[in-house]
Amino acid sequence: MIDPRQVHDTLRQHQLTDGFPFVMDLEKSQGSWIYDARSGKRYLDFFTCFASWPIGYNHPGTLEEKFRRDIELTGRNKPANSDLYTTHMAEFVHAFATKVTPSQFPYHFWVSGGALAVENALKVAFDWKAQKVGPQNCNDGNDLVILHFKAAFHGRSGYTMSLTNTVADKVALFPKFQWPRVHNPGIVFDLDGNIANDIEAEEARACQDIEAAFECYAGRIAAIILEPMQGEGGDVHFRPEFFQKLRQYADQHEALLIYDEVQTGFFGSGKPWLWQTKGVEPDVVAFGKKTQVCGLYAGKRVDEVPNNVFHRSSRINSTWGGNLVDMVRCHKFIDIILEEKLDQNIAARGEQMVQGLRAIAREKGGMENVRGVGSLVAFTLDSAETRDAMIQAMMERELLVLASGPKAIRFRLPLVVTADEVDTALERTSEALSTLVGA
Ligand SMILES: Cc1ncc(COP(=O)(O)O)c(C=O)c1O
């Protein structure tokens, strides 16, 4: 057994080791707290493994006997779920499809990893569009493109790298497709939560870009893809009115509307899916992170092309078809979240966090555009340097957060977080801010 103090040195001999300086103790980490096996310190986890860990560490529900047996059994054996079915898989799929996916979306596909979830959503759209226009009219699919947004993050795999455009380093020097990229009309909030920028002008600019793209790539845009809130790009929120516009463009130009809910989905907003807070239905949703097993669900519009990927073998597939341990774990998470009403909890705790941050910003200054819903909360600082210093000051106060966009900080709260823990996070944030603004 490696001594916790040797973990970084051991890893460093074999791989890049640029993560947190502490070592997570998997047994002693509990709820919203990560226990450092090196120092014995406890970190308040508002990072939640890049928004992927919803119910806190060692949730009592995960100690239940049947779940432990199922995890052990599926851990010992890894079936290729794409072709080899189990009762565990059927129980999971049924729970997900009836309790998490809205009923108007009959089709599912499972895969490991968020980028691959998005990539397969794009394949659903390419296949659909190519059959719609005819292979002879799109150079056998090769001429098809995806309309996407500035500040988008959709992953780092082959197709998704052509969409991702946040930190240049993440995609630089790799070959990419030149697909149409349009303005992202984000809302800026004042400290009372009102829209502070000229959002209609922002949206008009985006619509101008979109219309130009549909003209330039006539008959070739297979899908519009958007994160319902851009996470990595800076926690950028959009108005429902803008989603309505996107729906209209997608319908008018025979493109699919895809939402990337890898970061925002699975109760992170208090609803199963963030798009439900906007009220505008997509055609396809890609998900991952909190769901453990990643994938997509699709609505009936794909059936405008009868021989689509959900009816034809092998058009989208992978060896493992997701991961059965992840499916069993996701099933348990669904039960826990719904039984304990963690969706309602996180909606309330998110509001507490936003209001608390606005109060700090009013009192001390230095922080602006406080925004968020449920577990997805953020604020902006005056520069990248201040932001980086703030993250360091928060870390020194044992509060874990994430950078977001050019100069923002995002919190990704665990759904189990308590009101006291939110207060603690606010106190630590306030203290950290004081070291920067001197208030
Ligand atoms: C919106 C969004 N899409 C896709 C991805 C890619 O997911 P993964 O890192 O699991 O491939 C991420 C990851 O941060 C994401 O935030």
The ligand as an ORCA input file, in Angstrom:
! r2SCAN-3c Opt
* xyz 0 1
  C     -20.876     20.763    -21.707
  C     -19.854     19.663    -21.807
  N     -19.879     18.830    -22.845
  C     -19.002     17.820    -22.982
  C     -18.024     17.605    -22.035
  C     -17.047     16.480    -22.209
  O     -17.239     15.491    -21.248
  P     -16.057     14.452    -20.924
  O     -14.977     15.230    -20.267
  O     -16.718     13.457    -20.004
  O     -15.654     13.841    -22.227
  C     -17.958     18.452    -20.916
  C     -16.913     18.268    -19.896
  O     -16.604     19.135    -19.117
  C     -18.893     19.504    -20.798
  O     -18.865     20.365    -19.769
*
